[in-house]
Each structure stands twice: as structure tokens, then as C-alpha cells.
Amino acid sequence: MKRQYPWNNARNLVIFTLILLMCCTVAAANITFSPDGKGYRFEKDGWTYLHIEGAPYERGYQHGYLMASELAEIQDLNRYFVYHDTGMEWNYFINASMEMYPQHIDDEFNTEMHGIADGAMAAGTNISYDEVLAWNTFIEMMGYWWPQEEPGAYETMEIMKDSCTAFIATGDYTKDKGIVFAHTSWYPFERAHYFDLIEDIQPENGSRILMQTAPGLLDSTIDFVVTDAGLMITETTIGGFHQYEQNMSPNFYRMRKAAQYADSLDEFVTIMDTNRSGGVANAWLVGDLNTGEIMRFEQGLKFSSVTKTRNGYFVTANNVADPRIRNFEVSGFNPTDVRNPVGARLVRLSQLMEEYKGRLSPDTAKVVLSNHYDVWRRTTTPSSRSIEGAYWLDPDPATSAPAYRPAGSFDGKVGDSAMAANMSFEARWGLPSGMAFDADAFLEQHPQWGYMEDYLKSFPTRSWNVFTIEDKDIP
């Protein structure tokens, strides 16, 4: 008996063809190309994926053109919250950024920022190079430079520097003996929404980069990155860090340059240490796919330290191990105090590394990032002290943060050597455990945060998704 397929007669063939065309049209509707046809973007399960390529101005123009609407929203957000948090207009910080930074940035990356501004302008968003630069230096200016300019700003700023949780492991600690790394970002939720960008950068020179970032940024800032030189990069900021030197190279520029041009762990350190400002002081966790070696690189202003291993792990939760940085460049930090988020997460991360020794993989990394155990209260309760941070559920954060601050974990990223070899990683938008944050319900319960109403957005439960270079896996 002859099998009947939909295309066995003319009428069905026409219907089948129309269905195929409709499916292709739906998929194509979700992808947008830059005018030169080289850059593109699409949306996937809470994330925006952006591909850019070519010479500095060319790739910047693609970025700005495709991210124009988001850049307009970010400028509006900056104007509102910078004034609210500091009493100073956003233009004040734009001008300060222009005075301090352009001369300390290579022409390649200044040119890329000019391209971002021009591309966004061409797409209808009124933004200048000055504003793009200020956005790239935002955390450095607001969290490190401004507190020096305005005494007491550390106590009043809403920029969270004690944020993010990460680990990296290799050798006997991992299932396949290769490198596994993972990171969950913590940030005030009113700003976190803009870090929903997975960007594939194919530069004219240097390494290809796949990273999480936000529109308009040259570096990751959130810092989850793989490069085709074999580097696997993440970090957390050093809590309580209070040093800064003006007229030095900003962190965003050094980090992007290191990601693009470093071919080894040592080269990464050399680039990051050159003309450093102390801004965005980090405990970097970096793996080298080519050697299986992992590194903890703690970078302050006057002091930095490097520790490497081919068989072990490093965890970081805004802590610093180097006694010089801890004693001379940090204040209000006690890594043994489990009442605070740093001490509690350090204890729990180390416990989980031992619990999963020999079994760490991307899948078990997801479990680690989702952990809700509070070692101070000795309960499984999401809080400011759990690895998946939940300030918004915590009535007693035991830090300078106010109760029920809408902040904490808003994503999860995991990867291993096999994924990095294919220039890919796995990511979930929203809390790593899948726990949802409902902005409307939160504001109804906590009206003290009502001034955020126009900017605070929900994090519904999403799925884990694999992203890779040249991705066009449109849902």
C-alpha cells in the first residue's frame, strides 16, 4: 500500500508549503539584522541574543543599531535613579567620565563606543559617545569614584558591591576532570533587567567572545565569559573595598581587552594589572581550557595576588583571601561572620564543593547555584545569606542593606571545558532555582519601594538554555 504524505496531491502540497512558509515567517520575525546584514539579534526565553562582528566602528554600529530601544530605556533609568540616589544629575557623572577616562582607553575601544552611539542614533535613539562611556564606567564611578568625592556616600548609595556568587573547579572535583565554572549575579532588581543580553563578539583582531552583558557595554560587567583562546572567566566583587585612584584605566576597558587579547592566565593578569584604578575590585576566577589550570586572581589597587591549581576549586562570594587587600584596602569585612552574606556563602560554598567532589558538572552546578541553606539560621530559607541571594525575602539581612530590598540573584550561568571548547554555556534568566519574583505583588506588600514602580520588573520562572556563537536557535 502506498504511504500517503501531505504532499501526495497538489492541494495538500500547497497547504503544506504554506504551513512551512508561515513557520519560517514566525521564526524570521523574531530575528532582526543590522543594516549591513552582519549583526543580528533575537529573543529567547527571557534573554536577548546579539551577534556583532568586524572592525571596531563596524561592530559598535551594529550593536548600537540593534540595541537602540534598550539604550533609550537605560538612559531614562540612569537619569531617574542617579538623581534619586545621589542628588546629582546624570550629566554630572557623564562629564566626570569624559574628564577621567577617554585618554586611558585604546583607540580600538573608543572607536567601538563611537560606533555604538552612531548606530543607536541611526535607529532613532538620541545618545552620544559621552553617554555610552559613562554607562560603561557606571559601576566604577558610582561605587568607587563618587564615594571619594562625596564623603558618606558608601552609607547611602544603592549600588550593591557585596554581590554575586561564583565557583570554579577542576581535576578530582569535577565529573569529567576538566573545568566547571558557575555564577549567579546579584544586583538591585530595578537595574538587573538590562543584563539579559548574551553577546557574541567576532572582532577583526583578537579572540572571539561569548558573554553575558547589557546593551551598550563593551565588557561583560556581570563577568561570565568564554573566549576562543580557551579562557573561562567569572568573578565576584570584593566587598567593602574603598580604594580608588583617578585618571587610570577603567576596569571595563581592561576586562574587555583581556578577554579579547589574552591567550593565557598570565596574560589575563598582565592586562588587568596594567594602569589599574582600583575600580570594581574583583576576585577573578579564570580557567584555561588548554591546560586545565584554574586561577584565583584577587585585584585591589596597590595589591593583587594569584593562586593557581590543576586539582581543586576556588569559591568567591565578595570575599578576599589576600591579607594585604583585606587589611589595608577593605573595611567592614569579616569573612568568619556567618551573620553576613559573605561569611555565610563562603561556608556553604565550601561545604557544597566537598559534597559534590568528583561529581561537579554543569548540572550539579545548577543545584549549587540554587541552594537556599542559611548557615547562620541553620534553615533552608532563601535570604541574603543563601547562595541564591534573596534580599527581597529577608526581614533581617544583618548588613547595611534595608529589610526586603528588591535585590539578589536574577540569573544563573554554568559551563564546563566541553562547552567552552564549542564556545557555549548554559544560562537561565531569573533565579537559578526557578523561584519567581512578582514585582507587582512585591510592591503591594512593601510600599516603601513604590518609587521604583515604573522600573521594577518581574522575574518569572524560565528554563535553562544553551547559547553558543553564531546562535540562531530561535524558539
C-alpha positions in Angstrom: 0.0 0.0 0.0 1.3 3.4 -1.0 2.0 5.6 2.1 0.1 8.9 2.0 2.2 12.0 2.7 0.7 15.5 2.9 2.4 16.4 -0.4 0.9 13.4 -2.4 -1.6 15.6 -4.1 -1.5 19.2 -5.4 -3.9 20.6 -2.9 -2.1 19.2 0.1 1.2 20.2 -1.3 0.1 23.8 -1.5 -1.2 23.7 2.1 1.9 22.0 3.4 4.1 24.7 1.6 2.1 27.5 3.1 2.5 26.0 6.6 6.2 25.8 6.1 6.3 29.4 4.9 4.3 30.5 7.9 6.7 28.8 10.3 9.7 30.3 8.6 8.0 33.7 8.8 7.3 33.4 12.5 11.0 32.4 13.1 12.2 35.2 10.9 10.0 37.7 12.6 12.0 37.1 15.8 15.4 38.0 14.3 16.5 41.5 13.4 19.6 42.3 11.3 21.8 45.4 11.3 21.8 47.5 8.1 25.0 45.8 6.9 23.4 42.3 7.4 26.3 41.2 9.7 24.9 41.9 13.1 21.6 40.4 14.4 19.5 39.9 17.5 16.7 37.6 18.7 14.8 36.9 21.9 14.9 33.6 23.7 13.2 32.7 27.0 13.9 35.9 28.7 17.3 36.6 27.0 18.2 38.7 24.1 21.0 37.3 21.9 23.2 39.7 20.0 25.8 38.9 17.4 28.3 41.6 16.1 31.4 41.3 14.1 34.1 43.2 12.2 36.2 46.3 12.7 35.7 48.4 15.9 33.4 51.0 14.4 31.5 48.5 12.3 30.7 46.1 15.2 29.9 49.1 17.5 27.4 50.4 14.9 25.8 47.0 14.7 25.5 46.9 18.5 24.0 50.4 18.8 21.6 50.0 16.0 20.2 46.7 17.2 20.1 47.8 20.9 18.8 51.3 20.3 15.5 50.9 22.1 17.1 49.4 25.2 19.8 52.1 25.3 17.0 54.7 25.4 15.4 52.9 28.4 18.8 52.7 30.1 19.4 56.4 29.8 16.0 57.1 31.2 16.7 54.7 34.1 20.1 56.4 34.8 18.6 59.9 34.8 16.0 58.8 37.3 17.9 56.7 39.8 21.2 58.6 39.7 19.4 61.7 40.8 17.4 59.8 43.4 20.5 58.0 44.8 23.0 60.9 44.8 21.1 64.2 44.4 23.2 64.9 41.4 22.1 64.9 37.8 23.2 62.1 35.4 25.0 64.7 33.3 27.4 65.4 36.2 28.7 61.9 36.0 28.8 61.9 32.2 31.0 65.0 32.4 33.2 63.4 35.1 33.6 60.3 33.0 34.7 62.3 30.0 37.3 64.1 32.0 38.8 60.9 33.5 38.7 58.1 31.1 38.9 58.5 27.3 42.7 59.2 27.3 43.3 55.9 29.1 41.4 53.7 26.6 42.9 52.3 23.4 41.6 53.8 20.1 40.0 50.5 19.2 37.6 50.6 22.1 36.9 54.3 21.9 36.0 53.8 18.3 33.7 50.9 19.1 31.8 53.2 21.6 31.5 55.9 18.9 30.0 53.2 16.7 27.5 52.2 19.4 26.4 55.9 19.7 26.1 56.4 15.9 24.3 53.1 15.4 21.7 53.9 18.1 21.3 57.4 16.7 20.6 56.0 13.2 17.9 53.8 14.8 16.2 56.7 16.5 17.8 56.8 20.0 19.4 60.1 20.9 22.6 59.1 22.7 26.2 60.3 22.5 29.6 58.8 22.9 29.8 60.6 26.2 26.7 58.8 27.5 28.0 55.4 26.2 31.3 55.9 28.0 29.5 57.0 31.2 27.3 53.9 31.1 30.4 51.7 30.6 32.0 53.3 33.7 28.8 53.4 35.7 29.7 51.0 38.5 33.2 52.3 38.8 32.1 55.9 39.0 29.1 55.3 41.3 30.6 52.7 43.6 34.3 53.8 43.8 34.9 57.3 42.5 31.8 59.1 43.8 32.2 57.9 47.4 35.6 59.7 47.4 34.1 62.8 46.0 31.2 62.8 48.5 32.1 61.5 52.0 29.5 59.2 53.4 28.3 58.0 50.0 29.2 54.4 50.9 26.5 54.5 53.5 23.8 55.9 51.3 24.5 54.5 47.8 22.1 51.9 46.4 24.9 50.3 44.3 25.5 46.8 45.7 29.1 45.9 45.8 28.6 42.9 48.0 27.0 40.8 45.3 27.3 37.7 43.1 28.3 34.1 43.9 30.7 32.0 41.8 33.0 29.0 41.8 35.4 27.2 39.5 36.8 23.7 39.9 39.0 21.2 38.1 40.7 17.8 38.4 39.4 15.5 41.1 36.5 17.8 42.0 34.8 17.5 38.6 33.0 14.7 37.0 35.0 14.8 33.8 38.3 16.0 35.3 38.0 19.2 33.3 37.0 22.7 34.3 33.5 23.6 35.6 32.5 27.1 36.4 29.3 28.8 37.5 28.0 32.2 38.5 24.8 33.9 39.8 24.5 37.6 39.5 23.2 39.7 42.4 22.1 43.2 41.8 19.3 45.7 42.6 16.4 44.4 40.6 15.5 47.7 39.1 18.8 47.6 37.2 19.2 43.9 36.8 16.7 43.6 34.0 19.2 45.1 31.5 21.7 42.3 31.9 19.6 39.9 29.9 21.9 40.1 26.9 24.0 37.2 25.6 26.5 38.7 23.2 28.7 37.0 20.6 31.5 39.3 19.5 33.6 38.4 16.5 36.3 41.1 16.3 38.5 41.8 13.4 41.5 41.1 15.7 41.9 39.0 18.8 39.7 36.3 20.3 36.1 35.7 19.7 34.0 36.3 22.9 30.7 34.9 24.1 29.4 36.7 27.3 26.5 37.9 29.4 26.3 41.7 29.4 23.9 44.6 29.0 23.2 46.8 26.0 25.8 49.4 25.3 28.6 47.8 27.3 31.9 46.7 25.8 32.7 44.2 28.6 30.5 41.8 30.4 30.4 43.7 33.7 28.5 40.8 35.2 31.5 38.8 34.1 30.6 35.4 32.7 32.7 34.9 29.6 34.2 32.3 27.3 36.8 33.1 24.6 38.1 31.1 21.7 41.6 31.4 23.2 40.3 28.9 25.8 39.7 31.2 28.7 36.6 30.7 31.0 36.2 33.9 33.1 34.0 34.9 36.0 34.3 36.8 39.3 32.7 38.5 42.3 33.4 42.0 43.5 35.4 42.4 46.7 33.0 43.6 49.4 33.9 46.7 51.5 36.7 47.8 49.1 37.3 51.5 49.5 40.4 52.4 47.4 40.3 54.3 44.1 42.8 56.3 42.0 41.6 58.7 39.4 43.0 59.1 35.9 43.8 55.4 35.4 42.4 52.8 33.0 38.9 51.9 33.9 38.0 48.3 34.7 35.6 47.8 31.8 38.3 48.6 29.3 40.9 46.4 30.9 38.5 43.5 31.2 37.3 43.7 27.6 40.9 44.0 26.4 41.9 41.0 28.5 39.0 38.9 27.1 39.8 39.8 23.6 43.6 39.6 23.6 44.8 37.3 26.5 45.8 33.8 25.4 46.7 32.5 28.9 46.1 33.1 32.6 49.3 35.1 32.9 48.4 37.4 30.0 45.0 38.0 31.6 46.6 39.1 34.8 49.1 41.3 33.0 46.4 43.2 31.0 44.2 43.6 34.0 47.0 44.8 36.2 48.2 47.5 33.7 47.4 51.0 34.9 44.7 49.7 37.2 42.4 52.2 39.1 41.1 50.0 41.9 37.6 50.5 40.4 35.5 47.4 40.5 38.0 45.4 42.6 37.3 41.7 42.0 38.2 38.2 42.9 38.6 36.8 39.4 38.1 33.1 38.8 39.6 32.1 35.4 40.2 28.7 33.8 42.4 27.8 30.9 40.8 25.2 28.7 44.1 24.4 27.0 45.9 23.4 30.3 43.1 22.5 32.7 44.5 25.0 35.1 42.3 27.4 37.1 43.3 30.6 38.8 42.0 32.9 41.6 43.3 36.4 40.9 42.4 39.0 43.6 42.9 42.5 42.4 42.9 45.6 44.6 44.6 48.9 44.0 48.1 48.6 45.5 47.9 44.9 46.0 47.0 41.8 43.9 47.6 38.1 44.2 47.4 35.0 42.0 46.8 31.4 43.1 46.6 28.5 40.6 45.8 24.8 40.7 45.2 21.9 38.3 43.4 19.9 41.0 41.0 21.8 43.3 38.5 24.6 43.4 38.1 28.3 44.2 34.9 29.9 45.6 34.1 33.5 45.8 31.2 35.4 47.4 32.6 39.0 47.6 35.4 37.8 49.9 39.1 38.4 49.6 41.8 35.9 50.9 44.9 38.2 50.4 45.7 39.6 53.9 47.1 42.8 52.4 43.9 43.7 50.4 41.7 42.6 53.3 43.6 44.6 56.0 44.7 47.7 54.0 42.1 48.2 51.3 38.8 46.8 52.7 36.7 47.9 55.6 33.8 46.4 57.5 34.6 42.9 56.2 34.8 39.8 58.4 34.9 36.5 56.5 34.2 34.5 59.6 31.0 36.2 60.5 28.2 34.0 59.1 25.6 36.6 60.0 26.6 38.5 56.9 26.1 37.3 53.3 29.9 37.0 52.6 30.8 34.8 55.5 27.6 32.6 55.2 28.1 32.0 51.5 31.8 31.2 51.9 31.0 28.4 54.4 28.1 27.0 52.3 30.0 27.1 49.0 33.0 25.2 50.6 30.6 22.6 52.0 29.0 22.0 48.7 32.3 21.7 46.9 33.2 18.9 49.2 29.7 17.3 49.0 29.9 17.2 45.2 33.6 16.4 44.9 34.1 14.2 41.9 30.6 15.0 40.6 30.7 18.7 39.7 29.3 19.3 36.3 27.0 21.9 34.7 24.0 20.0 36.1 25.3 19.8 39.6 26.5 23.4 39.3 22.9 24.4 38.8 22.0 22.7 42.1 24.8 24.6 43.9 23.6 28.0 42.5 20.1 27.2 43.6 21.0 26.4 47.2 18.9 28.1 49.9 20.5 26.9 53.1 21.2 29.8 55.6 24.2 28.7 57.7 23.5 31.4 60.3 19.9 30.5 61.0 20.5 26.8 60.1 17.4 26.6 58.0 16.7 26.2 54.3 15.3 29.6 53.8 16.1 31.9 50.8 17.8 35.0 52.3 20.6 37.5 51.8 22.9 34.7 53.1 21.9 31.9 50.8 23.9 31.2 47.7 20.9 32.1 45.6 20.5 35.5 47.2 17.1 36.8 48.1 17.3 40.1 49.9 13.7 40.7 48.9 12.6 37.9 51.2 14.9 38.8 54.1 13.5 40.8 57.0 16.9 40.9 58.7 19.7 41.0 56.2 22.2 41.7 59.1 24.1 44.2 56.8 23.7 47.8 55.9 21.1 46.8 53.4 17.5 47.5 54.4 14.9 44.8 55.0 13.2 43.4 52.0 15.4 45.2 49.5 14.3 44.1 46.0 17.7 42.6 45.1 19.6 39.4 44.9 20.1 36.6 42.4 18.4 37.1 39.0 20.2 34.6 36.7 22.3 31.5 36.6 25.2 30.5 34.3 27.1 27.3 34.1 29.7 25.8 31.8 32.5 23.3 31.5 35.5 22.5 29.4 33.5 20.7 26.7 31.1 23.6 26.4 33.9 26.2 26.3 35.6 24.2 23.5 32.4 24.7 21.5 32.2 28.4 22.6 29.0 27.8 24.5 27.5 27.9 28.0 24.1 27.4 29.7 22.1 30.2 31.2 18.8 30.7 33.0 17.1 34.1 33.1 15.6 34.6 36.5 16.6 32.9 39.8 18.7 29.7 39.3 16.2 27.6 41.2 13.3 28.8 39.1 11.7 30.7 42.1 9.8 33.7 40.7 9.8 37.3 41.7 6.5 39.2 41.1 7.2 42.9 41.0 3.5 43.9 41.4 2.9 41.6 44.4 6.2 42.7 46.0 5.3 46.4 45.7 1.9 45.8 47.2 3.4 44.1 50.2 6.3 46.6 50.5 5.1 50.1 49.5 8.3 51.7 50.8 9.8 50.8 47.4 7.0 52.4 45.5 9.3 55.0 43.9 10.6 52.1 41.8 7.2 51.2 40.3 8.0 52.3 36.8 11.3 50.4 36.7 10.9 47.3 38.8 10.2 44.3 36.6 9.2 40.7 37.4 11.4 37.6 37.0 9.1 34.8 36.1 10.2 31.2 36.1 12.2 30.4 32.9 14.2 27.4 31.5 17.9 26.8 31.2 19.1 27.3 27.7 22.4 26.6 25.9 23.9 29.5 24.0 26.7 29.4 21.5 28.4 31.5 18.9 26.5 32.2 15.7 23.4 31.1 17.6 20.1 31.3 15.7 18.2 28.8 17.8 15.1 30.8 17.8 12.2 29.4 19.9 
